[in-house]
Structures are given as C-alpha cells and as structure tokens.
Amino acid sequence: MAEGIKICTIGGGSSYTPELMNGFIKRYDRLPIREIWLVDVERGREKLEIVGALAQRMWDKAGLPVKVYLTLDRREALRDADFVTTQFRVGLLEARVKDERIPFSYGMLGQETNGAGGMFKALRTIPVILDIVEEMKELCPNAWLVNFTNPSGMVTESVIRYGHWDRCIGLCNVPIGAMLSEPKLIDKELDELVFRFAGIDHFHWHRVYDAATGKEVTMDIIDGMLDPAKDDGTPANIHNIPFAREQLEHLRMIPCGYHRYYYLQSDMLADGLREFADPELGSRAQQVKKVEDELFELYRDPNLAEMPELLSKRGGAHYSDVATETVASIYNNANEHIVCSTLNRGAIPDLPADAVVQVSSYVGGAGAQPVAFGPMPTSARGYLQLMWNMQRLVEEAAVKGDYGALLEAVALNPQTPAGTDAKQVIDELLLAHAAYLPQFADKVAELKAAGVTIKDDIVRDLCERGL
C-alpha cells in the first residue's frame, strides 16, 4: 500500500462515526492515515455535515495531519481507497422502526437483526452492498472491505458468495464486548485468557482457557455470569434475562447475548411487547432515535472535540476497537486474534466450507485465517444449521427478489411462526419498505392490488410521510 492511507466510510453520517475516529486516532502510530472520506445519502446530508465537522475537530485536537472529506458521491469517496468500512442503514432509523413495530403488532419479535426485522434489513442492504462491491472492483480493486453493516453475517456472505469479492471481513462488537467483560468475572486480565468463538453473526458461542495452564475456565465464567451481583457484559440493547444454569452446564459453551431471543424466546418476546405497548418507550428503534437526537445535539457543539459518553447508550460499545484493530492488523500484517465473519474453510465442520461463519481468526495481510473450533454439541449444531440455512434463503431472496425463497426462510425462522400472521407480517413489511426493495416491485404491486394494508398506525404514518 502507498504511504498515507485513504479510508472510505460508507454511512459516514452515522452517530457511530466519532467512535470510529477515536479508534483510528488511538492507532495512528500503526495506521498512518492521510485522509478519511465520509460518504452518505441525501437524506443523511445534515447528519453527515454535523458528524463530519466533529470528526475533523477530533483529529485536530489530537494534533494529527488527517483530512476528513464529506461527500454524497460514493464513487468519489471510493476512488483509490485502501480500506472501505461500511456502517450504513438503508432507510435510516425509520426503517428499523418499521422492522420492529410490524412484527410486534402481530405478537412476534420485532428486532433489528433477528426475526422478520433482521430478514428485511438484509433484503434492503444486500443489493446496496453488492453495488458497492461492483464500484470497488472498478475504483479501488486492491482495497479491503471491512463490513460493520447489519445483519453483518448475511451481508458479508453475500459479498463473498454473490459479489465474488473475497477481500472482505465482517465484524460485530458482541465478541469483543464479551472478551473485555468476562475476565473480570473470574478476577483475570484479558491477556491471561484465550478465547475461542464459533457460530454465525449474532448466533455464536465461545469457550475460554487459561493462557498459562491451558485449563478450560468456561464453566467458571458461566458461574460468574449467573451471579446477579456481577456484570456479565450483556450488550446495552438486549434485555438481560438470565440464562438457565442447567442448560449452560449441559452446553458447556457460553452463548452470545442474542441467544436470549432463542433460548429465552417467550421471556424476550414478552419484554419487547411490553415496551412496544408503552407509548413512552415504544420499540427499541424509537428509544434509539431519542438517544441519537440527543447525540447530534451534542455533536453540533463547535467546542466538542471528543467522543461523548452518551454514545455508549447507543448499543454499539467497542465498535471502534474491533473495526480499527482489524484495519491495523491487515495493514501491518500483524495476524492479531480477531473474531470476525469469514469463510468457514472447515473451522466448524457442521457447516459447509464455503459458509461465512463468525469465528476466532488471525487477521493479517492475507485476510482472516479461521481457527478450527471442531464439532458443535448436539443442540448447538441443530440450531446453527437451521439458522445458517435460513439466512442463505434470505440472501437468495435479496439477490433474486424471490418471494418463495422468502417464505421458506420465514418457515425456518424460529421468530416467525409460519402461517397466516407470518405471511401478513412479510407482506406488510414489503409494502412498508417498497422504496428500498425494487427486486420485489411486482409482488408489491400485487399486494396493493389485493388491498393489503399496514396495521400499525405509527408505521402507516411513516409510510404516508415518505419515510
């Protein structure tokens, strides 16, 4: 790579951008960045300008010669980039509101990356990421794509499978959150433990070992997790209902926070429905929208030149650590241990070699080299195979606009009990997101002709306002 790195961040107007800048600033001695291009869409112009100005102030305060460029022209931002990071949300937070409220209105889970909401986030996002890949092939063919856009696993797999772009690594903040919080549960430091993760994005498990002796300490950490007096590091966006001790003792692996939506399905659904029914709270997206509004008011302050503490309430803690450490490890061929979404290559023998899995890997100049985890226990194997095949159907539906593949995915997804209500949820989501789902234009026209309407008043209002 040429001296002086060019970074292109797609979704640059995100409230997470200051955290990303913070991560790059901390690693400047290993990442001699020359310029950072923040790119967004017209609807995000104001936020891009606000957060872009803050980003430049952060670099200036650090005394580092980095120029932040703002643009709505993605091609301009991509040209000759060394790294492309993605953190965009097609349809902005209003789309997430729809993803959550429509399923909740039928008594099903409304969640950003799980259930019907996660499926539709993928349907909107995958065509966009594939367009980005085609532009990268032309404008920055040697760049690495570091994807943080959710649902990260499906997006990353689509880039590799359908975009034929293997210079791609998918990331999530959940594994690093576990690695930073769990050592405290057994009075250890991070460098005293060895972590091994395996699964798919937002559906992974891990085991932990003592670095000095090799002894497995997974069960010791589970004991700490189940101690109500201790913080088990559950992400801020997930309601912390305790797992069943007996289940974890039999599993002998630590599930990720998102497993609560499956292992504690009825409890998590009840909690989500309670918030959905409360006009002061609403769905998680509505709560996040309030936090984000407060954040951008802070970002407007011309005297602010650092990441505000309020950002930790946004739900993406440690985002910058994993994203920027990945870039640094690739650039320096450092072969650091990073948990990421990459090709399986036999790391999990229960899934095909060409599946994209989220596993412990050593990341360097050649990309991610996954660490073998071995076969999963019976229950985890069954669930993992079900979820991966469900996601593969969603990816197919996103690329081909295949309504049948989407219905098959619905039938597999544990959060969308197949039947009349599930089909109605899917049809309403198609109507609500029609502007971002051109591959389903014919089906949307058919639904409109049949008189299908949206049940939830708030979603209907968003649609009527063109949001």
VMD Tcl script that draws the C-alpha trace (Angstrom):
set ca {
  {0.00 0.00 0.00}
  {1.14 3.53 -0.75}
  {2.33 5.65 2.15}
  {-0.59 7.50 3.67}
  {-3.78 5.51 3.90}
  {-7.11 6.54 2.39}
  {-10.16 5.35 4.34}
  {-13.65 5.45 2.87}
  {-16.52 5.09 5.35}
  {-19.93 4.45 3.82}
  {-22.63 5.59 6.19}
  {-20.34 8.34 7.37}
  {-23.20 10.34 8.88}
  {-23.81 7.63 11.47}
  {-23.79 8.53 15.14}
  {-21.09 5.84 15.49}
  {-18.57 7.78 13.38}
  {-16.96 9.61 16.35}
  {-16.21 6.23 17.93}
  {-14.62 5.08 14.67}
  {-12.49 8.23 14.58}
  {-11.48 7.62 18.19}
  {-10.27 4.14 17.27}
  {-8.23 5.39 14.33}
  {-6.72 8.19 16.42}
  {-5.60 5.70 19.09}
  {-3.93 3.56 16.41}
  {-2.37 6.31 14.32}
  {1.14 5.11 15.15}
  {0.28 1.87 13.32}
  {-2.08 3.41 10.75}
  {-0.59 6.46 9.00}
  {-3.90 7.72 7.64}
  {-3.74 10.51 5.09}
  {-7.43 11.14 4.54}
  {-10.82 9.83 5.58}
  {-13.82 10.16 3.28}
  {-17.23 10.07 4.93}
  {-19.99 9.39 2.43}
  {-23.75 9.25 2.91}
  {-27.02 9.69 1.03}
  {-29.02 12.88 0.52}
  {-31.38 12.11 3.42}
  {-28.35 11.91 5.68}
  {-26.70 15.12 4.48}
  {-27.32 17.18 7.63}
  {-26.05 14.46 9.96}
  {-23.05 13.89 7.71}
  {-22.11 17.56 7.96}
  {-22.57 17.62 11.74}
  {-20.64 14.44 12.48}
  {-18.03 15.23 9.82}
  {-17.19 18.54 11.48}
  {-16.83 16.77 14.83}
  {-14.59 14.14 13.22}
  {-12.25 16.83 11.90}
  {-12.17 18.54 15.31}
  {-11.19 15.23 16.90}
  {-8.24 14.81 14.54}
  {-7.21 18.44 15.01}
  {-7.32 18.11 18.79}
  {-5.13 15.02 18.52}
  {-2.61 17.09 16.54}
  {-2.60 14.64 13.64}
  {-2.44 15.69 9.95}
  {-5.56 13.86 8.76}
  {-8.10 15.48 6.47}
  {-11.76 14.48 6.70}
  {-13.70 14.81 3.44}
  {-17.50 14.80 3.26}
  {-19.38 13.77 0.13}
  {-22.64 12.36 -1.20}
  {-20.72 10.97 -4.19}
  {-19.84 7.38 -3.31}
  {-17.65 6.89 -6.37}
  {-15.53 9.90 -5.43}
  {-15.08 8.51 -1.94}
  {-14.18 5.03 -3.16}
  {-11.61 6.05 -5.75}
  {-8.15 4.73 -4.77}
  {-9.29 3.85 -1.23}
  {-7.11 1.43 0.73}
  {-9.88 0.41 3.13}
  {-13.65 0.71 2.82}
  {-15.63 0.48 6.05}
  {-19.40 0.15 5.95}
  {-21.83 1.19 8.68}
  {-24.91 2.24 6.73}
  {-28.60 1.64 7.34}
  {-30.80 1.57 4.25}
  {-33.90 3.60 5.11}
  {-32.28 5.11 8.22}
  {-33.78 4.58 11.68}
  {-37.33 4.94 10.35}
  {-36.78 1.64 8.52}
  {-35.78 0.00 11.78}
  {-38.96 1.30 13.41}
  {-40.95 -0.49 10.71}
  {-38.88 -3.66 11.08}
  {-39.73 -3.78 14.77}
  {-43.28 -2.49 15.02}
  {-44.88 -4.54 12.25}
  {-43.90 -7.93 13.77}
  {-44.77 -6.72 17.28}
  {-48.24 -5.73 16.06}
  {-48.81 -9.43 15.33}
  {-47.29 -10.68 18.59}
  {-43.94 -11.63 17.02}
  {-40.45 -10.44 17.89}
  {-39.57 -7.07 16.41}
  {-35.77 -6.81 16.48}
  {-33.08 -5.27 14.33}
  {-31.23 -8.43 13.27}
  {-33.48 -11.27 14.45}
  {-36.83 -12.45 13.14}
  {-38.67 -10.67 10.36}
  {-36.92 -7.37 11.05}
  {-33.48 -8.86 10.54}
  {-34.60 -10.58 7.36}
  {-35.90 -7.34 5.89}
  {-32.81 -5.41 6.90}
  {-30.88 -7.96 4.85}
  {-33.29 -7.66 1.90}
  {-32.73 -3.88 1.79}
  {-29.00 -3.98 2.43}
  {-27.63 -6.81 0.29}
  {-28.40 -5.21 -3.11}
  {-26.70 -1.99 -1.95}
  {-23.56 -3.73 -0.70}
  {-23.33 -5.63 -3.99}
  {-23.49 -2.32 -5.88}
  {-20.68 -1.03 -3.67}
  {-18.60 -4.11 -4.46}
  {-19.01 -3.54 -8.20}
  {-17.79 0.04 -7.76}
  {-14.84 -1.17 -5.68}
  {-13.82 -3.56 -8.45}
  {-13.54 -0.55 -10.73}
  {-12.31 2.21 -8.41}
  {-10.25 0.53 -5.67}
  {-9.63 -3.08 -6.70}
  {-6.96 -3.64 -4.05}
  {-9.00 -2.30 -1.13}
  {-10.30 -4.33 1.79}
  {-13.98 -4.13 2.66}
  {-14.47 -4.10 6.44}
  {-18.19 -4.54 6.96}
  {-20.00 -3.48 10.12}
  {-23.39 -3.10 8.44}
  {-26.02 -5.39 9.96}
  {-27.03 -8.09 9.59}
  {-23.27 -8.41 9.28}
  {-23.08 -12.15 8.64}
  {-25.62 -12.19 5.82}
  {-24.19 -9.03 4.27}
  {-20.65 -10.41 4.39}
  {-21.68 -13.78 2.99}
  {-23.50 -12.07 0.12}
  {-20.39 -10.01 -0.69}
  {-18.30 -13.17 -0.95}
  {-20.90 -15.52 -2.50}
  {-22.75 -13.20 -4.89}
  {-20.28 -10.32 -5.22}
  {-17.28 -12.63 -5.70}
  {-15.22 -10.30 -3.52}
  {-13.08 -12.20 -1.02}
  {-11.22 -9.14 0.31}
  {-13.99 -8.74 2.86}
  {-14.20 -9.22 6.62}
  {-17.43 -8.89 8.59}
  {-17.40 -7.55 12.14}
  {-19.59 -7.27 15.22}
  {-18.97 -5.67 18.61}
  {-20.54 -8.53 20.61}
  {-17.48 -10.84 20.78}
  {-15.10 -8.09 21.83}
  {-17.63 -6.98 24.44}
  {-17.52 -10.48 25.90}
  {-13.74 -10.60 25.84}
  {-13.48 -7.30 27.68}
  {-16.10 -8.08 30.35}
  {-15.69 -11.77 31.11}
  {-12.14 -11.79 32.56}
  {-13.45 -9.63 35.43}
  {-15.92 -12.39 36.34}
  {-13.03 -14.65 37.39}
  {-10.58 -11.94 38.53}
  {-8.39 -12.20 35.44}
  {-7.00 -9.81 32.85}
  {-7.72 -10.17 29.14}
  {-4.18 -11.28 28.27}
  {-4.43 -14.10 30.83}
  {-7.17 -15.85 28.85}
  {-7.56 -17.45 25.43}
  {-10.97 -17.11 23.78}
  {-12.31 -19.35 21.00}
  {-15.51 -18.30 19.24}
  {-17.60 -20.14 16.66}
  {-21.03 -19.75 15.06}
  {-22.55 -17.10 12.84}
  {-23.10 -13.40 13.45}
  {-25.35 -12.77 16.48}
  {-25.57 -16.55 16.90}
  {-22.19 -17.68 18.17}
  {-20.82 -19.44 21.24}
  {-17.39 -19.45 22.82}
  {-15.08 -21.28 25.16}
  {-12.33 -19.79 27.32}
  {-8.99 -21.16 28.51}
  {-6.31 -20.05 30.96}
  {-3.39 -18.81 28.85}
  {-0.73 -20.01 31.32}
  {-2.00 -23.53 32.03}
  {-4.33 -24.32 29.12}
  {-7.06 -25.25 31.59}
  {-10.57 -24.53 30.36}
  {-12.31 -21.91 32.51}
  {-15.58 -21.71 30.56}
  {-17.66 -23.03 33.45}
  {-16.00 -20.64 35.90}
  {-17.08 -17.74 33.69}
  {-20.60 -19.16 33.41}
  {-20.76 -19.21 37.21}
  {-19.79 -15.54 37.21}
  {-22.35 -14.72 34.51}
  {-25.12 -16.22 36.61}
  {-24.12 -14.26 39.71}
  {-26.67 -11.41 39.93}
  {-24.10 -9.23 41.69}
  {-21.77 -9.24 38.65}
  {-21.93 -7.54 35.26}
  {-21.88 -10.22 32.56}
  {-21.33 -7.71 29.74}
  {-24.69 -8.16 28.01}
  {-24.95 -5.52 25.23}
  {-26.97 -2.44 26.19}
  {-29.58 -3.14 23.52}
  {-30.51 -6.61 24.88}
  {-32.69 -7.09 27.95}
  {-30.57 -9.05 30.43}
  {-32.71 -12.03 31.40}
  {-30.51 -14.76 32.99}
  {-29.93 -17.98 31.06}
  {-30.92 -21.27 32.72}
  {-27.97 -22.68 34.65}
  {-28.78 -26.29 33.83}
  {-28.85 -25.56 30.11}
  {-25.46 -23.84 30.15}
  {-23.97 -26.60 32.29}
  {-25.05 -29.15 29.68}
  {-23.99 -26.96 26.75}
  {-20.58 -26.17 28.27}
  {-20.21 -23.17 25.99}
  {-21.03 -19.51 26.54}
  {-23.84 -18.26 24.31}
  {-23.82 -14.72 22.97}
  {-26.30 -12.15 24.28}
  {-28.54 -12.56 21.23}
  {-29.16 -16.20 22.09}
  {-31.66 -14.91 24.61}
  {-34.06 -14.39 21.70}
  {-33.95 -18.16 21.16}
  {-33.11 -19.79 24.50}
  {-35.49 -17.42 26.33}
  {-37.84 -16.72 23.45}
  {-41.11 -16.23 25.33}
  {-39.49 -14.05 28.02}
  {-37.76 -11.79 25.50}
  {-40.89 -11.52 23.38}
  {-42.94 -10.54 26.44}
  {-40.40 -7.85 27.34}
  {-40.38 -6.50 23.79}
  {-44.16 -6.44 23.61}
  {-44.31 -4.60 26.95}
  {-42.08 -1.83 25.61}
  {-43.94 -1.79 22.28}
  {-47.24 -1.21 24.12}
  {-45.79 1.60 26.25}
  {-46.18 4.92 24.41}
  {-43.34 6.40 26.47}
  {-40.92 3.71 25.29}
  {-42.03 2.12 22.04}
  {-39.79 -0.31 20.20}
  {-36.01 -0.26 20.62}
  {-35.63 1.81 17.43}
  {-37.83 4.53 18.87}
  {-35.72 4.56 22.03}
  {-32.52 4.70 19.98}
  {-33.95 7.55 17.94}
  {-34.24 9.65 21.12}
  {-30.64 8.88 22.11}
  {-29.45 9.66 18.60}
  {-31.26 13.00 18.59}
  {-29.50 13.89 21.86}
  {-26.17 12.78 20.43}
  {-26.46 15.00 17.38}
  {-27.34 17.95 19.57}
  {-24.06 17.31 21.38}
  {-22.21 16.84 18.11}
  {-23.35 20.29 16.94}
  {-21.33 21.97 19.70}
  {-18.29 23.53 17.98}
  {-16.33 23.13 21.21}
  {-16.85 19.36 21.35}
  {-13.78 17.53 20.06}
  {-14.10 14.08 21.60}
  {-16.47 11.14 21.71}
  {-19.25 11.86 24.26}
  {-20.10 9.37 26.99}
  {-23.74 9.26 25.82}
  {-22.65 7.26 22.76}
  {-22.27 4.19 24.99}
  {-26.08 4.08 25.32}
  {-26.44 3.67 21.56}
  {-25.77 -0.09 21.81}
  {-22.54 -0.38 19.79}
  {-19.90 -0.20 22.51}
  {-16.36 -1.17 21.42}
  {-17.29 -0.80 17.75}
  {-14.18 1.25 17.08}
  {-11.87 -1.22 18.80}
  {-12.77 -4.15 16.58}
  {-13.13 -2.14 13.35}
  {-9.92 -0.18 13.61}
  {-7.91 -3.07 15.05}
  {-8.93 -5.14 12.02}
  {-7.73 -2.42 9.64}
  {-4.47 -2.07 11.57}
  {-3.90 -5.82 11.62}
  {-4.39 -6.12 7.87}
  {-2.21 -3.09 7.12}
  {0.63 -4.28 9.34}
  {0.21 -8.00 8.60}
  {0.02 -8.37 12.37}
  {-2.02 -11.60 12.47}
  {-3.94 -10.46 15.55}
  {-6.68 -12.61 17.07}
  {-9.96 -11.05 15.94}
  {-13.43 -12.61 15.94}
  {-14.90 -11.96 12.52}
  {-17.18 -13.24 9.78}
  {-15.17 -15.02 7.12}
  {-15.20 -18.20 5.04}
  {-15.51 -21.31 7.20}
  {-12.83 -23.42 5.49}
  {-13.54 -26.27 7.91}
  {-13.31 -24.29 11.15}
  {-16.82 -25.51 12.00}
  {-17.23 -28.95 10.40}
  {-21.00 -28.80 10.92}
  {-21.33 -26.15 8.16}
  {-20.10 -26.14 4.53}
  {-16.57 -24.93 3.84}
  {-17.92 -22.02 1.79}
  {-20.28 -20.83 4.53}
  {-19.46 -17.47 6.10}
  {-19.12 -18.05 9.83}
  {-18.17 -15.89 12.80}
  {-15.08 -17.45 14.33}
  {-11.84 -16.66 16.07}
  {-9.35 -15.81 13.33}
  {-5.86 -14.48 12.88}
  {-6.12 -11.41 10.70}
  {-3.22 -10.14 8.63}
  {-2.29 -9.00 5.16}
  {-3.87 -12.09 3.61}
  {-7.13 -11.54 5.44}
  {-8.71 -13.74 8.09}
  {-7.37 -17.22 8.79}
  {-10.05 -19.02 10.83}
  {-9.12 -21.13 13.84}
  {-10.56 -24.64 13.94}
  {-13.25 -24.95 16.61}
  {-14.42 -28.50 15.99}
  {-17.89 -30.06 16.00}
  {-20.68 -28.37 17.92}
  {-22.66 -30.10 20.67}
  {-25.97 -31.57 19.51}
  {-28.28 -28.68 20.36}
  {-25.92 -26.00 19.05}
  {-25.31 -27.95 15.85}
  {-29.04 -28.26 15.15}
  {-29.75 -24.61 15.84}
  {-26.70 -23.41 13.90}
  {-27.55 -25.40 10.79}
  {-31.15 -24.19 10.93}
  {-30.15 -20.54 11.26}
  {-27.46 -20.66 8.59}
  {-29.82 -22.28 6.08}
  {-32.50 -19.72 6.93}
  {-30.01 -16.93 6.27}
  {-28.93 -18.49 2.97}
  {-32.57 -18.35 1.82}
  {-32.83 -14.69 2.84}
  {-29.69 -13.91 0.84}
  {-31.15 -15.67 -2.19}
  {-34.40 -13.74 -1.83}
  {-32.50 -10.46 -1.56}
  {-30.49 -11.06 -4.72}
  {-33.24 -12.61 -6.86}
  {-36.37 -10.94 -5.46}
  {-37.76 -14.42 -4.88}
  {-40.89 -14.31 -2.71}
  {-40.95 -18.11 -2.45}
  {-37.43 -18.19 -1.02}
  {-38.51 -15.52 1.48}
  {-41.49 -17.61 2.60}
  {-39.21 -20.63 3.01}
  {-36.93 -18.54 5.20}
  {-39.94 -17.46 7.26}
  {-40.89 -21.10 7.76}
  {-37.40 -21.88 9.12}
  {-37.00 -18.78 11.30}
  {-37.95 -19.58 14.93}
  {-39.10 -15.96 15.45}
  {-41.69 -16.05 12.63}
  {-44.13 -18.91 13.32}
  {-45.25 -19.89 9.81}
  {-48.88 -19.28 8.93}
  {-51.33 -16.54 8.04}
  {-49.98 -13.98 10.53}
  {-46.37 -14.51 9.46}
  {-47.31 -14.04 5.81}
  {-49.19 -10.87 6.71}
  {-46.12 -9.56 8.55}
  {-43.97 -10.24 5.49}
  {-46.46 -8.63 3.14}
  {-46.80 -5.52 5.31}
  {-43.01 -5.20 5.52}
  {-42.81 -5.44 1.73}
  {-45.30 -2.58 1.45}
  {-43.59 -0.51 4.16}
  {-40.15 -0.85 2.53}
  {-41.24 -0.80 -1.11}
  {-38.97 2.15 -1.95}
  {-35.92 0.12 -0.92}
  {-36.98 -3.24 -2.39}
  {-37.10 -2.79 -6.17}
  {-36.43 -6.51 -6.63}
  {-39.91 -7.15 -5.17}
  {-41.72 -4.47 -7.21}
  {-44.06 -6.95 -8.90}
  {-45.03 -8.55 -5.60}
  {-45.62 -5.13 -4.01}
  {-47.93 -4.18 -6.91}
  {-49.80 -7.45 -6.43}
  {-50.25 -6.78 -2.70}
  {-51.53 -3.27 -3.33}
  {-53.98 -4.56 -5.93}
  {-55.20 -7.12 -3.39}
  {-55.89 -4.34 -0.87}
  {-53.24 -5.37 1.68}
  {-52.76 -2.59 4.22}
  {-50.45 -1.84 7.15}
  {-51.92 -2.43 10.59}
  {-49.68 -0.30 12.84}
  {-50.61 3.41 12.98}
  {-47.07 4.66 13.54}
  {-45.68 2.65 10.62}
  {-48.54 3.75 8.40}
  {-47.82 7.38 9.27}
  {-44.13 6.96 8.41}
  {-45.07 5.49 5.05}
  {-47.55 8.25 4.30}
  {-44.80 10.81 5.03}
  {-42.43 9.04 2.65}
  {-40.05 7.96 5.44}
}
mol new
graphics top color blue
foreach p $ca { graphics top sphere $p radius 0.5 }
foreach p [lrange $ca 0 end-1] q [lrange $ca 1 end] { graphics top cylinder $p $q radius 0.2 }
display resetview
